Amino acid sequence: MELPAREPSPPGDAAVIAASSAAASGAAEETPFQRIVADFAASRIALAGLALIAVILVAALFAPLISPQNPYDLAQLDVMDSRLPPGAQSADGKFTYWLGTDDQGRDMLSAIFYGLRISIGVGVASTLCALAIGTTLGLLAAFFGGRVDSLIMRIADIQLSFPAILIALILLAVLGQGVDKIIVALVAVQWAYYARTVRSSALVERRKEYVDAAACLALPTRRIVFRHLLPNCLPPLIVVATVQVAAAITLEATLSFLGLGLPITEPSLGLLISNGFTYLLSGKYWISFFPGIALLVTIVSINLVGDQLRDVLNPRLQR
């Protein structure tokens, strides 16, 4: 018994099927940026840290607009309002200090907003400067090698062999107090981390074919280093920079707590904690407690985001 002959498929069916499958596969593919965002959003803890950072940045940037009081304006301070507990009224009854006041009559809520502004500004500025210096030196060390590599890395090793706070203390003892002085001290402490990180990544990229191809095309060294090597070394640098922002804020707070950071007229979170340290045993906990909570929340939220970025940007952990 003969089977009925199968009718041939129309010639356009194969093309339609191939086009639909290609469209489906193309729709399923995602860009590296989309993958990073999706992997980062998979962690609710990291998202919570990012939300906290956003709230803290808004409070720091718009501190003059949302603060009930300007803690730097001596005309707005009243000695009669010093060391008032949270929720107390001012001497004239026109103002409520929701977080209390310090020994100079400053509203703690306003002082925390302004302190966040200074601490985050110093941490971000010092991190960006150290990132630029360390990245440049690390790329040059990896690209040229030889004596240039040995000189830069030995200087970095010497710098890393000393505790960061010791170097910062020595520099501030020589330079004095001020925002610019503490940024210089933090840059001197941080640049070696970026130099070693980018050097290790650039040494791997230096052996790849695209660098040899760029050299064969007689491209300038500056273009090869900053247009070809640097973009491929950015993932570990982003992670280190995120963590070092928290480290810079912590170190600045430590120096200010010791009285070597910012002047008393422009208190950061560390100086606010230091102002209330002598009153802890007398029951006036709020002078140090609330600035300490603000500092803790800031550092923890930055570290949560940095830890998730480390996992997301690690190629060994990619799905």
Secondary structure, 3 states (H helix, E strand, C coil): CCCCCCCCCCHHHHHHHHHHHHHHHHHHCCCHHHHHHHHHHCCHHHHHHHHHHHHHHHHHHCHHHHCCCCCCCHHHCCHHHCCCCCCEECCCCCCEECCCECCCCCEHHHHHHHHHHHHHHHHHHHHHHHHHHHHHHHHHHHHHCHHHHHHHHHHHHHHHCCCHHHHHHHHHHHHCCCHHHHHHHHHHHHHHHHHHHHHHHHHHHHCCHHHHHHHHCCCCHHHHHHHHHHHHCHHHHHHHHHHHHHHHHHHHHHHHHCCCCCCCCCCCHHHHHHHHHCCCCCCCCHHHHHHHHHHHHHHHHHHHHHHHHHHHCCHHHCC
